[in-house]
Amino acid sequence: MNTADGVIFLIIVIIVAAVIKVMKKQKEKGSGCCSGCSGCSKASNCSYKKK
């Protein structure tokens, strides 16, 4: 593994970590629900619907 491989691997790890962080923030805000509540089995417990 040379330096270029290490840099590419590090960039991929940073991108994956950023995506996970954004998804967690969206879930905390309640906007992590799927496309709608009409067909969702968890619609009664969705924090987005209660707002």
Secondary structure in CASP SS format (residue, H / E / C, confidence):
PFRMAT SS
TARGET T0000
AUTHOR 0000-0000-0000
METHOD secondary structure of the structure
MODEL  1
M C 1.00
N C 1.00
T H 1.00
A H 1.00
D H 1.00
G H 1.00
V H 1.00
I H 1.00
F H 1.00
L H 1.00
I H 1.00
I H 1.00
V H 1.00
I H 1.00
I H 1.00
V H 1.00
A H 1.00
A H 1.00
V H 1.00
I H 1.00
K H 1.00
V H 1.00
M H 1.00
K H 1.00
K H 1.00
Q H 1.00
K H 1.00
E H 1.00
K H 1.00
G C 1.00
S C 1.00
G C 1.00
C C 1.00
C C 1.00
S C 1.00
G C 1.00
C C 1.00
S C 1.00
G C 1.00
C C 1.00
S C 1.00
K C 1.00
A H 1.00
S H 1.00
N H 1.00
C C 1.00
S H 1.00
Y H 1.00
K H 1.00
K H 1.00
K C 1.00
END
